[in-house]
Amino acid sequence: MGFFSFLGRVLFASVFLLSAWQMYNEFAVDGGAAAAKELRPKLDVALHHLSSKLGVATPDVDDFMQTRHVVASIYVLKGLGGILFVFGSSFGAYLLLLQLVLTTPILYDFYNYDPTKPEFESLLNVFTQNMALFGALLFFIGMKNSIPRRQLKKKSPKVKAN
């Protein structure tokens, strides 16, 4: 049973690890310029929406380097969380949850598109896939916390017979 559990974690984490590896390779080629260029308008829309709903000023991500830092943190969360998850760490699962919570509504903003547009369907598809990954991570954390941990038994002193 232990082998199949490990194999399942490896296969599940491969989604995040391969994505992080691809992002890292693209980041190494152009310094994250392409990903930052794609992320920046979506991040601006999300921050403007948050500030209007919450009534609180959100920080501006006008600097291109700040957007590159956001891109770098995304792939670090994916990579580190995926590696830790393979070894059964709940902390790795929490890192992957954090990455999904922060990036899914911003990157896959199907709600900003008209349902008749082709982008709507593809963004909705990826959004629901990420929600399924989110649910699987919640299931892993719940199962991990429901299994009782081994407790050390106190050795009772042996009674000597006379």
C-alpha positions as CSV (number, residue, x, y, z in Angstrom):
1,M,0.0,0.0,0.0
2,G,2.9,2.4,0.7
3,F,4.3,2.1,-2.8
4,F,0.9,2.9,-4.4
5,S,0.5,5.9,-2.1
6,F,4.0,7.2,-3.1
7,L,3.3,6.5,-6.8
8,G,0.0,8.5,-6.6
9,R,1.8,11.4,-4.9
10,V,4.5,11.3,-7.6
11,L,1.9,11.3,-10.4
12,F,-0.2,14.1,-8.8
13,A,2.9,16.3,-8.0
14,S,4.2,15.8,-11.6
15,V,1.5,18.2,-12.8
16,F,3.0,20.9,-10.6
17,L,6.7,19.9,-11.0
18,L,6.6,19.8,-14.8
19,S,4.8,23.1,-14.8
20,A,7.4,24.6,-12.5
21,W,10.2,23.2,-14.6
22,Q,8.7,24.7,-17.8
23,M,8.2,28.1,-16.1
24,Y,11.8,27.9,-14.8
25,N,13.2,27.2,-18.3
26,E,11.2,30.1,-19.8
27,F,12.2,32.3,-16.9
28,A,15.9,31.5,-17.6
29,V,15.6,32.4,-21.3
30,D,14.0,35.8,-21.0
31,G,14.0,36.6,-17.3
32,G,10.3,36.0,-17.0
33,A,9.4,38.8,-19.4
34,A,6.9,36.8,-21.4
35,A,5.1,35.5,-18.3
36,A,5.2,38.9,-16.6
37,K,3.8,40.5,-19.8
38,E,0.9,38.1,-19.7
39,L,0.3,38.3,-16.0
40,R,0.5,42.0,-15.5
41,P,-2.9,43.1,-17.0
42,K,-4.7,40.2,-15.3
43,L,-3.1,41.1,-12.0
44,D,-4.0,44.8,-12.4
45,V,-7.7,43.8,-13.1
46,A,-7.7,41.6,-10.0
47,L,-6.1,44.2,-7.7
48,H,-8.5,46.9,-9.0
49,H,-11.5,44.6,-8.4
50,L,-10.2,43.8,-4.8
51,S,-9.7,47.4,-4.0
52,S,-13.1,48.4,-5.2
53,K,-14.9,45.6,-3.3
54,L,-12.9,45.9,-0.1
55,G,-12.6,49.7,-0.1
56,V,-8.9,49.3,0.7
57,A,-6.1,50.5,-1.5
58,T,-4.0,47.6,-2.9
59,P,-0.4,48.0,-3.9
60,D,0.3,48.9,-7.5
61,V,2.3,46.4,-9.4
62,D,3.4,49.0,-12.0
63,D,7.0,48.0,-11.8
64,F,7.9,45.3,-14.3
65,M,10.4,43.8,-11.9
66,Q,7.7,43.3,-9.2
67,T,5.7,41.3,-11.7
68,R,8.7,39.2,-12.4
69,H,9.0,38.5,-8.7
70,V,5.4,37.4,-8.6
71,V,6.2,35.0,-11.5
72,A,9.2,33.7,-9.7
73,S,7.3,33.1,-6.5
74,I,4.7,31.2,-8.5
75,Y,7.2,28.7,-9.8
76,V,9.0,28.4,-6.5
77,L,5.7,27.6,-4.8
78,K,4.9,24.9,-7.4
79,G,8.4,23.4,-7.3
80,L,9.0,23.4,-3.6
81,G,5.4,22.3,-2.8
82,G,5.5,19.5,-5.4
83,I,8.8,18.1,-4.1
84,L,7.6,18.2,-0.5
85,F,4.2,16.7,-1.5
86,V,6.0,13.7,-3.1
87,F,7.5,12.9,0.3
88,G,4.1,13.1,2.0
89,S,4.5,16.5,3.6
90,S,1.4,18.4,4.6
91,F,3.4,21.6,4.3
92,G,4.0,20.8,0.6
93,A,0.2,20.4,0.2
94,Y,-0.4,23.7,1.9
95,L,2.1,25.4,-0.5
96,L,0.4,24.0,-3.5
97,L,-3.0,25.1,-2.1
98,L,-1.6,28.6,-1.6
99,Q,-0.4,28.6,-5.2
100,L,-3.7,27.5,-6.5
101,V,-5.7,30.0,-4.4
102,L,-3.5,32.9,-5.5
103,T,-3.2,32.1,-9.2
104,T,-6.3,30.3,-10.4
105,P,-8.8,33.2,-10.2
106,I,-6.3,35.6,-11.6
107,L,-4.8,33.6,-14.5
108,Y,-8.0,31.8,-15.6
109,D,-10.5,34.7,-15.4
110,F,-13.2,33.2,-17.5
111,Y,-15.7,35.5,-15.8
112,N,-14.2,38.5,-17.6
113,Y,-15.1,37.0,-21.0
114,D,-18.3,36.6,-23.0
115,P,-19.5,33.0,-23.0
116,T,-19.6,33.0,-26.8
117,K,-15.9,33.8,-27.1
118,P,-13.5,30.8,-27.6
119,E,-11.3,32.0,-24.7
120,F,-14.2,31.5,-22.3
121,E,-14.4,27.8,-22.8
122,S,-10.6,27.2,-22.5
123,L,-10.3,29.4,-19.4
124,L,-13.3,27.7,-17.8
125,N,-11.8,24.3,-18.5
126,V,-8.5,25.1,-16.9
127,F,-10.2,26.8,-14.0
128,T,-12.3,23.7,-13.2
129,Q,-9.2,21.5,-13.5
130,N,-7.5,23.6,-10.9
131,M,-10.5,23.4,-8.7
132,A,-10.3,19.6,-8.9
133,L,-6.6,19.8,-8.0
134,F,-7.6,22.0,-5.1
135,G,-10.1,19.5,-3.9
136,A,-7.7,16.6,-4.2
137,L,-5.2,18.5,-2.0
138,L,-7.9,19.2,0.6
139,F,-8.7,15.5,0.5
140,F,-5.0,14.6,1.1
141,I,-4.7,17.0,4.0
142,G,-8.0,15.7,5.5
143,M,-6.8,12.1,5.2
144,K,-3.4,12.9,6.5
145,N,-5.0,14.5,9.6
146,S,-7.5,11.8,10.2
147,I,-5.0,9.0,10.5
148,P,-4.0,8.7,14.2
149,R,-0.3,9.0,14.9
150,R,1.5,6.2,16.6
151,Q,1.8,6.8,20.3
152,L,4.7,5.4,22.2
153,K,3.6,2.9,24.8
154,K,5.0,3.2,28.2
155,K,6.7,0.1,29.4
156,S,5.2,-1.1,32.6
157,P,7.7,-2.3,35.1
158,K,7.9,-6.0,35.3
159,V,6.8,-7.6,38.6
160,K,9.3,-10.1,39.9
161,A,7.8,-13.3,41.1
162,N,9.2,-14.6,44.4
